Amino acid sequence: MVKSLHQKSLPCKILVNNTFYLSPKEKMQADKFKIEHIHPIHGSKEKANSISYSFENSSGIGIVVVVKCLVCEVKLDVTDIDYW
């Protein structure tokens, strides 16, 4: 296969849950979000986070990756459109 001069070489994506992958940029943003959303556990001195990932393909172009904190309900779109 011949690459065009305009194509760029992208790093491999990282497997999240045996189904979907995150680019290194998406993983970095999601990890930062997880650190920012560490909350106290009710009735305990310990802290933890509870994060969900959603993968949507409503655009038909690429997969949108959204990270959500299940404690405070904040969402962050970490989509790396370089992989579209």
C-alpha positions as CSV (number, residue, x, y, z in Angstrom):
1,M,0.0,0.0,0.0
2,V,1.3,3.4,-0.9
3,K,0.8,6.3,1.5
4,S,0.0,9.7,0.3
5,L,2.3,12.5,1.4
6,H,-0.6,14.0,3.2
7,Q,-1.3,11.0,5.4
8,K,0.3,11.0,8.8
9,S,1.3,8.0,10.8
10,L,-0.8,7.8,13.9
11,P,0.1,5.8,17.0
12,C,-1.8,2.6,17.8
13,K,-5.1,2.9,19.8
14,I,-5.4,1.5,23.3
15,L,-8.0,-1.2,24.1
16,V,-10.5,-0.1,26.7
17,N,-13.0,-2.9,27.3
18,N,-12.3,-5.6,24.7
19,T,-14.4,-3.8,22.2
20,F,-13.4,-0.1,21.8
21,Y,-10.1,1.6,21.5
22,L,-8.8,5.0,22.7
23,S,-6.1,6.9,20.9
24,P,-3.2,8.0,23.1
25,K,-4.6,11.6,23.1
26,E,-8.1,10.3,24.2
27,K,-6.5,8.1,26.9
28,M,-4.5,11.0,28.2
29,Q,-7.6,13.3,28.4
30,A,-9.7,10.5,30.0
31,D,-7.0,9.7,32.6
32,K,-6.7,13.4,33.5
33,F,-10.5,13.5,33.9
34,K,-10.5,10.5,36.1
35,I,-7.9,12.1,38.4
36,E,-9.9,15.3,38.6
37,H,-13.1,13.4,39.5
38,I,-11.9,11.5,42.6
39,H,-14.7,11.9,45.1
40,P,-15.0,10.8,48.8
41,I,-16.8,7.5,49.3
42,H,-20.0,8.1,51.4
43,G,-19.4,7.1,55.0
44,S,-15.7,6.6,54.5
45,K,-12.4,8.5,54.6
46,E,-11.4,6.9,51.3
47,K,-11.8,8.4,47.9
48,A,-12.5,6.8,44.5
49,N,-13.8,7.6,41.1
50,S,-16.6,6.1,39.1
51,I,-16.3,6.7,35.4
52,S,-18.2,5.5,32.4
53,Y,-17.2,5.7,28.7
54,S,-19.7,6.0,25.9
55,F,-18.8,5.4,22.2
56,E,-21.2,6.9,19.7
57,N,-21.2,6.8,15.9
58,S,-24.2,9.1,15.2
59,S,-22.1,11.3,12.8
60,G,-21.4,8.4,10.4
61,I,-17.8,9.8,10.2
62,G,-16.1,8.5,13.3
63,I,-16.7,7.4,16.8
64,V,-17.3,10.1,19.5
65,V,-15.8,9.2,22.8
66,V,-17.4,10.7,26.0
67,V,-16.2,10.1,29.5
68,K,-18.7,10.7,32.3
69,C,-18.3,10.9,36.1
70,L,-21.1,8.9,37.6
71,V,-20.8,10.8,40.9
72,C,-21.2,14.4,39.8
73,E,-22.7,13.7,36.3
74,V,-20.0,15.8,34.5
75,K,-19.2,14.7,30.9
76,L,-16.2,15.4,28.8
77,D,-15.9,14.7,25.0
78,V,-12.3,13.3,24.5
79,T,-12.7,12.5,20.8
80,D,-9.5,12.6,18.8
81,I,-10.7,13.5,15.3
82,D,-7.3,12.7,13.9
83,Y,-8.5,9.1,13.8
84,W,-11.6,9.8,11.7
